[in-house]
Amino acid sequence: MLRRLISRFVSDTSGATAIEYAILAVGISIVIIGVVNGLGTKLNSSYDSVSSAIK
């Protein structure tokens, strides 16, 4: 009885898909935050250069 319950629990993969999607979403979010942060820094320096050139 207990052995059958444990084997059924181990073979159940219904929650694994949700966890995989969550891990994938976190990874994509980290990449997006990194790219946006890098672009923001570059754009800020570009705007500072343009502002200095105009003055």
N, CA, C and O atoms as a Tripos MOL2 file, in Angstrom:
@<TRIPOS>MOLECULE
protein
  220   219    55     0     0
PROTEIN
NO_CHARGES

@<TRIPOS>ATOM
      1 N           0.8140   -1.1890    0.0000 N.3       1 MET1
      2 CA          0.0000    0.0000    0.0000 C.3       1 MET1
      3 C           0.8610    1.2580    0.0000 C.2       1 MET1
      4 O           0.7070    2.1100   -0.8750 O.2       1 MET1
      5 N           1.7590    1.3840    0.9630 N.am      2 LEU2
      6 CA          2.6210    2.5580    1.0510 C.3       2 LEU2
      7 C           3.5840    2.5980   -0.1310 C.2       2 LEU2
      8 O           3.8760    3.6640   -0.6720 O.2       2 LEU2
      9 N           4.0690    1.4370   -0.5190 N.am      3 ARG3
     10 CA          5.0050    1.3740   -1.6460 C.3       3 ARG3
     11 C           4.3170    1.8110   -2.9350 C.2       3 ARG3
     12 O           4.9240    2.5010   -3.7540 O.2       3 ARG3
     13 N           3.0750    1.4240   -3.1230 N.am      4 ARG4
     14 CA          2.3170    1.8240   -4.3120 C.3       4 ARG4
     15 C           2.0660    3.3330   -4.3050 C.2       4 ARG4
     16 O           2.1450    3.9820   -5.3480 O.2       4 ARG4
     17 N           1.7680    3.8830   -3.1420 N.am      5 LEU5
     18 CA          1.5410    5.3170   -3.0080 C.3       5 LEU5
     19 C           2.8110    6.1090   -3.3290 C.2       5 LEU5
     20 O           2.7550    7.1260   -4.0200 O.2       5 LEU5
     21 N           3.9360    5.6450   -2.8330 N.am      6 ILE6
     22 CA          5.2110    6.3270   -3.1000 C.3       6 ILE6
     23 C           5.5710    6.2310   -4.5770 C.2       6 ILE6
     24 O           6.0090    7.2190   -5.1660 O.2       6 ILE6
     25 N           5.3970    5.0770   -5.1810 N.am      7 SER7
     26 CA          5.7280    4.9360   -6.6030 C.3       7 SER7
     27 C           4.8070    5.7830   -7.4670 C.2       7 SER7
     28 O           5.2400    6.3240   -8.4850 O.2       7 SER7
     29 N           3.5450    5.9070   -7.0750 N.am      8 ARG8
     30 CA          2.6310    6.7540   -7.8310 C.3       8 ARG8
     31 C           3.0120    8.2230   -7.6770 C.2       8 ARG8
     32 O           2.9180    8.9920   -8.6340 O.2       8 ARG8
     33 N           3.4410    8.6150   -6.4800 N.am      9 PHE9
     34 CA          3.8740    9.9890   -6.2400 C.3       9 PHE9
     35 C           5.1240   10.3220   -7.0640 C.2       9 PHE9
     36 O           5.2130   11.4070   -7.6390 O.2       9 PHE9
     37 N           6.0720    9.4130   -7.1230 N.am     10 VAL10
     38 CA          7.3130    9.6350   -7.8690 C.3      10 VAL10
     39 C           7.0470    9.7100   -9.3690 C.2      10 VAL10
     40 O           7.6830   10.5000  -10.0670 O.2      10 VAL10
     41 N           6.1260    8.9080   -9.8710 N.am     11 SER11
     42 CA          5.8590    8.8830  -11.3110 C.3      11 SER11
     43 C           4.9260    9.9970  -11.7700 C.2      11 SER11
     44 O           4.7710   10.2000  -12.9750 O.2      11 SER11
     45 N           4.2960   10.7300  -10.8420 N.am     12 ASP12
     46 CA          3.3900   11.8210  -11.2050 C.3      12 ASP12
     47 C           4.2050   13.0330  -11.6580 C.2      12 ASP12
     48 O           5.0300   13.5480  -10.9050 O.2      12 ASP12
     49 N           3.9720   13.4800  -12.8800 N.am     13 THR13
     50 CA          4.7330   14.6040  -13.4340 C.3      13 THR13
     51 C           3.8410   15.7940  -13.7590 C.2      13 THR13
     52 O           4.2550   16.6720  -14.5170 O.2      13 THR13
     53 N           2.6560   15.8490  -13.2230 N.am     14 SER14
     54 CA          1.7390   16.9300  -13.5760 C.3      14 SER14
     55 C           2.2140   18.2860  -13.0680 C.2      14 SER14
     56 O           1.9650   19.2970  -13.7240 O.2      14 SER14
     57 N           2.8900   18.3420  -11.9240 N.am     15 GLY15
     58 CA          3.3780   19.6070  -11.3990 C.3      15 GLY15
     59 C           4.7050   20.0240  -11.9980 C.2      15 GLY15
     60 O           5.0880   21.1890  -11.8910 O.2      15 GLY15
     61 N           5.4140   19.1020  -12.6250 N.am     16 ALA16
     62 CA          6.7360   19.4030  -13.1730 C.3      16 ALA16
     63 C           6.6470   20.4260  -14.2980 C.2      16 ALA16
     64 O           7.5350   21.2690  -14.4280 O.2      16 ALA16
     65 N           5.6160   20.3730  -15.1000 N.am     17 THR17
     66 CA          5.4820   21.3020  -16.2120 C.3      17 THR17
     67 C           5.3180   22.7300  -15.7130 C.2      17 THR17
     68 O           5.9170   23.6480  -16.2720 O.2      17 THR17
     69 N           4.5340   22.9290  -14.6920 N.am     18 ALA18
     70 CA          4.3400   24.2640  -14.1360 C.3      18 ALA18
     71 C           5.6400   24.8060  -13.5690 C.2      18 ALA18
     72 O           5.9400   25.9880  -13.7330 O.2      18 ALA18
     73 N           6.4050   23.9720  -12.9120 N.am     19 ILE19
     74 CA          7.6900   24.3940  -12.3560 C.3      19 ILE19
     75 C           8.6560   24.7460  -13.4790 C.2      19 ILE19
     76 O           9.3840   25.7340  -13.3820 O.2      19 ILE19
     77 N           8.6700   23.9530  -14.5390 N.am     20 GLU20
     78 CA          9.5510   24.2410  -15.6740 C.3      20 GLU20
     79 C           9.1920   25.5680  -16.3260 C.2      20 GLU20
     80 O          10.0780   26.3460  -16.6800 O.2      20 GLU20
     81 N           7.9130   25.8310  -16.4840 N.am     21 TYR21
     82 CA          7.4920   27.1110  -17.0580 C.3      21 TYR21
     83 C           7.8730   28.2740  -16.1500 C.2      21 TYR21
     84 O           8.2650   29.3360  -16.6340 O.2      21 TYR21
     85 N           7.7620   28.0850  -14.8520 N.am     22 ALA22
     86 CA          8.1410   29.1460  -13.9130 C.3      22 ALA22
     87 C           9.6360   29.4320  -13.9870 C.2      22 ALA22
     88 O          10.0440   30.5930  -13.9770 O.2      22 ALA22
     89 N          10.4470   28.3970  -14.0610 N.am     23 ILE23
     90 CA         11.8980   28.5760  -14.1750 C.3      23 ILE23
     91 C          12.2340   29.2590  -15.4900 C.2      23 ILE23
     92 O          13.1020   30.1310  -15.5260 O.2      23 ILE23
     93 N          11.5700   28.8840  -16.5550 N.am     24 LEU24
     94 CA         11.7960   29.5100  -17.8530 C.3      24 LEU24
     95 C          11.4090   30.9870  -17.8220 C.2      24 LEU24
     96 O          12.1290   31.8260  -18.3620 O.2      24 LEU24
     97 N          10.2850   31.3090  -17.1970 N.am     25 ALA25
     98 CA          9.8460   32.7020  -17.0970 C.3      25 ALA25
     99 C          10.8280   33.5330  -16.2830 C.2      25 ALA25
    100 O          11.1020   34.6810  -16.6310 O.2      25 ALA25
    101 N          11.3570   32.9710  -15.2100 N.am     26 VAL26
    102 CA         12.3430   33.6940  -14.4000 C.3      26 VAL26
    103 C          13.6120   33.9400  -15.2100 C.2      26 VAL26
    104 O          14.1790   35.0310  -15.1520 O.2      26 VAL26
    105 N          14.0550   32.9570  -15.9510 N.am     27 GLY27
    106 CA         15.2580   33.1290  -16.7780 C.3      27 GLY27
    107 C          15.0770   34.2010  -17.8330 C.2      27 GLY27
    108 O          15.9610   35.0320  -18.0380 O.2      27 GLY27
    109 N          13.9400   34.1870  -18.5000 N.am     28 ILE28
    110 CA         13.6650   35.2020  -19.5240 C.3      28 ILE28
    111 C          13.5750   36.5820  -18.8900 C.2      28 ILE28
    112 O          14.0560   37.5580  -19.4650 O.2      28 ILE28
    113 N          12.9680   36.6750  -17.7150 N.am     29 SER29
    114 CA         12.8560   37.9610  -17.0280 C.3      29 SER29
    115 C          14.2280   38.5140  -16.6740 C.2      29 SER29
    116 O          14.4690   39.7120  -16.8240 O.2      29 SER29
    117 N          15.1270   37.6610  -16.2080 N.am     30 ILE30
    118 CA         16.4770   38.1040  -15.8640 C.3      30 ILE30
    119 C          17.1960   38.6290  -17.0930 C.2      30 ILE30
    120 O          17.8790   39.6500  -17.0200 O.2      30 ILE30
    121 N          17.0530   37.9480  -18.2170 N.am     31 VAL31
    122 CA         17.6920   38.3940  -19.4570 C.3      31 VAL31
    123 C          17.1150   39.7400  -19.8920 C.2      31 VAL31
    124 O          17.8670   40.6390  -20.2710 O.2      31 VAL31
    125 N          15.8080   39.8860  -19.8420 N.am     32 ILE32
    126 CA         15.1710   41.1490  -20.2530 C.3      32 ILE32
    127 C          15.6270   42.2960  -19.3610 C.2      32 ILE32
    128 O          15.9220   43.3840  -19.8560 O.2      32 ILE32
    129 N          15.6890   42.0670  -18.0540 N.am     33 ILE33
    130 CA         16.1340   43.1180  -17.1320 C.3      33 ILE33
    131 C          17.5720   43.5090  -17.4290 C.2      33 ILE33
    132 O          17.9080   44.6930  -17.3990 O.2      33 ILE33
    133 N          18.4120   42.5480  -17.7110 N.am     34 GLY34
    134 CA         19.8120   42.8400  -18.0410 C.3      34 GLY34
    135 C          19.9490   43.6550  -19.3120 C.2      34 GLY34
    136 O          20.7310   44.6040  -19.3640 O.2      34 GLY34
    137 N          19.1970   43.2910  -20.3340 N.am     35 VAL35
    138 CA         19.2610   44.0100  -21.6080 C.3      35 VAL35
    139 C          18.7310   45.4350  -21.4530 C.2      35 VAL35
    140 O          19.3440   46.3830  -21.9450 O.2      35 VAL35
    141 N          17.6110   45.5850  -20.7810 N.am     36 VAL36
    142 CA         17.0250   46.9120  -20.5920 C.3      36 VAL36
    143 C          17.9570   47.7970  -19.7610 C.2      36 VAL36
    144 O          18.1080   48.9840  -20.0470 O.2      36 VAL36
    145 N          18.5710   47.2240  -18.7460 N.am     37 ASN37
    146 CA         19.5050   47.9810  -17.9200 C.3      37 ASN37
    147 C          20.7090   48.4300  -18.7490 C.2      37 ASN37
    148 O          21.1340   49.5800  -18.6390 O.2      37 ASN37
    149 N          21.2550   47.5570  -19.5630 N.am     38 GLY38
    150 CA         22.3880   47.9080  -20.4110 C.3      38 GLY38
    151 C          22.0310   48.9650  -21.4350 C.2      38 GLY38
    152 O          22.7970   49.9040  -21.6520 O.2      38 GLY38
    153 N          20.8760   48.8250  -22.0650 N.am     39 LEU39
    154 CA         20.4460   49.8180  -23.0460 C.3      39 LEU39
    155 C          20.1650   51.1650  -22.3900 C.2      39 LEU39
    156 O          20.4540   52.2120  -22.9700 O.2      39 LEU39
    157 N          19.6070   51.1400  -21.1940 N.am     40 GLY40
    158 CA         19.3190   52.3790  -20.4780 C.3      40 GLY40
    159 C          20.5860   53.1500  -20.1720 C.2      40 GLY40
    160 O          20.6200   54.3740  -20.2950 O.2      40 GLY40
    161 N          21.6190   52.4460  -19.7770 N.am     41 THR41
    162 CA         22.8990   53.0950  -19.4850 C.3      41 THR41
    163 C          23.4880   53.7070  -20.7480 C.2      41 THR41
    164 O          23.9760   54.8360  -20.7210 O.2      41 THR41
    165 N          23.4460   52.9720  -21.8500 N.am     42 LYS42
    166 CA         23.9790   53.4900  -23.1110 C.3      42 LYS42
    167 C          23.1750   54.6910  -23.5950 C.2      42 LYS42
    168 O          23.7530   55.6780  -24.0490 O.2      42 LYS42
    169 N          21.8600   54.6180  -23.5040 N.am     43 LEU43
    170 CA         21.0260   55.7320  -23.9380 C.3      43 LEU43
    171 C          21.2470   56.9640  -23.0660 C.2      43 LEU43
    172 O          21.2530   58.0880  -23.5670 O.2      43 LEU43
    173 N          21.4270   56.7570  -21.7860 N.am     44 ASN44
    174 CA         21.6680   57.8740  -20.8810 C.3      44 ASN44
    175 C          22.9710   58.5870  -21.2360 C.2      44 ASN44
    176 O          23.0260   59.8160  -21.2400 O.2      44 ASN44
    177 N          24.0160   57.8210  -21.5340 N.am     45 SER45
    178 CA         25.2840   58.4500  -21.9020 C.3      45 SER45
    179 C          25.1640   59.1470  -23.2590 C.2      45 SER45
    180 O          25.7760   60.1940  -23.4710 O.2      45 SER45
    181 N          24.3910   58.5830  -24.1650 N.am     46 SER46
    182 CA         24.1860   59.2260  -25.4670 C.3      46 SER46
    183 C          23.4380   60.5430  -25.3090 C.2      46 SER46
    184 O          23.8010   61.5420  -25.9300 O.2      46 SER46
    185 N          22.3990   60.5510  -24.4860 N.am     47 TYR47
    186 CA         21.6460   61.7860  -24.2550 C.3      47 TYR47
    187 C          22.5090   62.8360  -23.5620 C.2      47 TYR47
    188 O          22.3820   64.0270  -23.8480 O.2      47 TYR47
    189 N          23.3790   62.4100  -22.6590 N.am     48 ASP48
    190 CA         24.2890   63.3470  -22.0060 C.3      48 ASP48
    191 C          25.2560   63.9650  -23.0200 C.2      48 ASP48
    192 O          25.5530   65.1580  -22.9570 O.2      48 ASP48
    193 N          25.7400   63.1450  -23.9500 N.am     49 SER49
    194 CA         26.6500   63.6650  -24.9940 C.3      49 SER49
    195 C          25.9570   64.6720  -25.8860 C.2      49 SER49
    196 O          26.5200   65.7160  -26.2150 O.2      49 SER49
    197 N          24.7400   64.3590  -26.2740 N.am     50 VAL50
    198 CA         23.9610   65.2790  -27.1350 C.3      50 VAL50
    199 C          23.6610   66.5690  -26.3820 C.2      50 VAL50
    200 O          23.7540   67.6610  -26.9410 O.2      50 VAL50
    201 N          23.3010   66.4310  -25.1080 N.am     51 SER51
    202 CA         23.0030   67.6200  -24.2960 C.3      51 SER51
    203 C          24.2450   68.5020  -24.1360 C.2      51 SER51
    204 O          24.1530   69.7280  -24.1930 O.2      51 SER51
    205 N          25.3880   67.8810  -23.9380 N.am     52 SER52
    206 CA         26.6300   68.6600  -23.8120 C.3      52 SER52
    207 C          26.9790   69.3310  -25.1160 C.2      52 SER52
    208 O          27.4560   70.4660  -25.1130 O.2      52 SER52
    209 N          26.7560   68.6640  -26.2330 N.am     53 ALA53
    210 CA         27.0680   69.2370  -27.5480 C.3      53 ALA53
    211 C          26.1540   70.4090  -27.8660 C.2      53 ALA53
    212 O          26.5900   71.3760  -28.4900 O.2      53 ALA53
    213 N          24.9090   70.3420  -27.4520 N.am     54 ILE54
    214 CA         23.9640   71.4250  -27.7090 C.3      54 ILE54
    215 C          24.3160   72.6570  -26.8770 C.2      54 ILE54
    216 O          24.1960   73.7870  -27.3490 O.2      54 ILE54
    217 N          24.7480   72.4330  -25.6410 N.am     55 LYS55
    218 CA         25.0960   73.5660  -24.7580 C.3      55 LYS55
    219 C          26.3560   74.1990  -25.2600 C.2      55 LYS55
    220 O          26.8360   75.1690  -24.6740 O.2      55 LYS55
@<TRIPOS>BOND
     1     1     2 1
     2     2     3 1
     3     3     4 2
     4     3     5 am
     5     5     6 1
     6     6     7 1
     7     7     8 2
     8     7     9 am
     9     9    10 1
    10    10    11 1
    11    11    12 2
    12    11    13 am
    13    13    14 1
    14    14    15 1
    15    15    16 2
    16    15    17 am
    17    17    18 1
    18    18    19 1
    19    19    20 2
    20    19    21 am
    21    21    22 1
    22    22    23 1
    23    23    24 2
    24    23    25 am
    25    25    26 1
    26    26    27 1
    27    27    28 2
    28    27    29 am
    29    29    30 1
    30    30    31 1
    31    31    32 2
    32    31    33 am
    33    33    34 1
    34    34    35 1
    35    35    36 2
    36    35    37 am
    37    37    38 1
    38    38    39 1
    39    39    40 2
    40    39    41 am
    41    41    42 1
    42    42    43 1
    43    43    44 2
    44    43    45 am
    45    45    46 1
    46    46    47 1
    47    47    48 2
    48    47    49 am
    49    49    50 1
    50    50    51 1
    51    51    52 2
    52    51    53 am
    53    53    54 1
    54    54    55 1
    55    55    56 2
    56    55    57 am
    57    57    58 1
    58    58    59 1
    59    59    60 2
    60    59    61 am
    61    61    62 1
    62    62    63 1
    63    63    64 2
    64    63    65 am
    65    65    66 1
    66    66    67 1
    67    67    68 2
    68    67    69 am
    69    69    70 1
    70    70    71 1
    71    71    72 2
    72    71    73 am
    73    73    74 1
    74    74    75 1
    75    75    76 2
    76    75    77 am
    77    77    78 1
    78    78    79 1
    79    79    80 2
    80    79    81 am
    81    81    82 1
    82    82    83 1
    83    83    84 2
    84    83    85 am
    85    85    86 1
    86    86    87 1
    87    87    88 2
    88    87    89 am
    89    89    90 1
    90    90    91 1
    91    91    92 2
    92    91    93 am
    93    93    94 1
    94    94    95 1
    95    95    96 2
    96    95    97 am
    97    97    98 1
    98    98    99 1
    99    99   100 2
   100    99   101 am
   101   101   102 1
   102   102   103 1
   103   103   104 2
   104   103   105 am
   105   105   106 1
   106   106   107 1
   107   107   108 2
   108   107   109 am
   109   109   110 1
   110   110   111 1
   111   111   112 2
   112   111   113 am
   113   113   114 1
   114   114   115 1
   115   115   116 2
   116   115   117 am
   117   117   118 1
   118   118   119 1
   119   119   120 2
   120   119   121 am
   121   121   122 1
   122   122   123 1
   123   123   124 2
   124   123   125 am
   125   125   126 1
   126   126   127 1
   127   127   128 2
   128   127   129 am
   129   129   130 1
   130   130   131 1
   131   131   132 2
   132   131   133 am
   133   133   134 1
   134   134   135 1
   135   135   136 2
   136   135   137 am
   137   137   138 1
   138   138   139 1
   139   139   140 2
   140   139   141 am
   141   141   142 1
   142   142   143 1
   143   143   144 2
   144   143   145 am
   145   145   146 1
   146   146   147 1
   147   147   148 2
   148   147   149 am
   149   149   150 1
   150   150   151 1
   151   151   152 2
   152   151   153 am
   153   153   154 1
   154   154   155 1
   155   155   156 2
   156   155   157 am
   157   157   158 1
   158   158   159 1
   159   159   160 2
   160   159   161 am
   161   161   162 1
   162   162   163 1
   163   163   164 2
   164   163   165 am
   165   165   166 1
   166   166   167 1
   167   167   168 2
   168   167   169 am
   169   169   170 1
   170   170   171 1
   171   171   172 2
   172   171   173 am
   173   173   174 1
   174   174   175 1
   175   175   176 2
   176   175   177 am
   177   177   178 1
   178   178   179 1
   179   179   180 2
   180   179   181 am
   181   181   182 1
   182   182   183 1
   183   183   184 2
   184   183   185 am
   185   185   186 1
   186   186   187 1
   187   187   188 2
   188   187   189 am
   189   189   190 1
   190   190   191 1
   191   191   192 2
   192   191   193 am
   193   193   194 1
   194   194   195 1
   195   195   196 2
   196   195   197 am
   197   197   198 1
   198   198   199 1
   199   199   200 2
   200   199   201 am
   201   201   202 1
   202   202   203 1
   203   203   204 2
   204   203   205 am
   205   205   206 1
   206   206   207 1
   207   207   208 2
   208   207   209 am
   209   209   210 1
   210   210   211 1
   211   211   212 2
   212   211   213 am
   213   213   214 1
   214   214   215 1
   215   215   216 2
   216   215   217 am
   217   217   218 1
   218   218   219 1
   219   219   220 2
@<TRIPOS>SUBSTRUCTURE
     1 MET1         2 RESIDUE 1 A MET
     2 LEU2         6 RESIDUE 1 A LEU
     3 ARG3        10 RESIDUE 1 A ARG
     4 ARG4        14 RESIDUE 1 A ARG
     5 LEU5        18 RESIDUE 1 A LEU
     6 ILE6        22 RESIDUE 1 A ILE
     7 SER7        26 RESIDUE 1 A SER
     8 ARG8        30 RESIDUE 1 A ARG
     9 PHE9        34 RESIDUE 1 A PHE
    10 VAL10       38 RESIDUE 1 A VAL
    11 SER11       42 RESIDUE 1 A SER
    12 ASP12       46 RESIDUE 1 A ASP
    13 THR13       50 RESIDUE 1 A THR
    14 SER14       54 RESIDUE 1 A SER
    15 GLY15       58 RESIDUE 1 A GLY
    16 ALA16       62 RESIDUE 1 A ALA
    17 THR17       66 RESIDUE 1 A THR
    18 ALA18       70 RESIDUE 1 A ALA
    19 ILE19       74 RESIDUE 1 A ILE
    20 GLU20       78 RESIDUE 1 A GLU
    21 TYR21       82 RESIDUE 1 A TYR
    22 ALA22       86 RESIDUE 1 A ALA
    23 ILE23       90 RESIDUE 1 A ILE
    24 LEU24       94 RESIDUE 1 A LEU
    25 ALA25       98 RESIDUE 1 A ALA
    26 VAL26      102 RESIDUE 1 A VAL
    27 GLY27      106 RESIDUE 1 A GLY
    28 ILE28      110 RESIDUE 1 A ILE
    29 SER29      114 RESIDUE 1 A SER
    30 ILE30      118 RESIDUE 1 A ILE
    31 VAL31      122 RESIDUE 1 A VAL
    32 ILE32      126 RESIDUE 1 A ILE
    33 ILE33      130 RESIDUE 1 A ILE
    34 GLY34      134 RESIDUE 1 A GLY
    35 VAL35      138 RESIDUE 1 A VAL
    36 VAL36      142 RESIDUE 1 A VAL
    37 ASN37      146 RESIDUE 1 A ASN
    38 GLY38      150 RESIDUE 1 A GLY
    39 LEU39      154 RESIDUE 1 A LEU
    40 GLY40      158 RESIDUE 1 A GLY
    41 THR41      162 RESIDUE 1 A THR
    42 LYS42      166 RESIDUE 1 A LYS
    43 LEU43      170 RESIDUE 1 A LEU
    44 ASN44      174 RESIDUE 1 A ASN
    45 SER45      178 RESIDUE 1 A SER
    46 SER46      182 RESIDUE 1 A SER
    47 TYR47      186 RESIDUE 1 A TYR
    48 ASP48      190 RESIDUE 1 A ASP
    49 SER49      194 RESIDUE 1 A SER
    50 VAL50      198 RESIDUE 1 A VAL
    51 SER51      202 RESIDUE 1 A SER
    52 SER52      206 RESIDUE 1 A SER
    53 ALA53      210 RESIDUE 1 A ALA
    54 ILE54      214 RESIDUE 1 A ILE
    55 LYS55      218 RESIDUE 1 A LYS
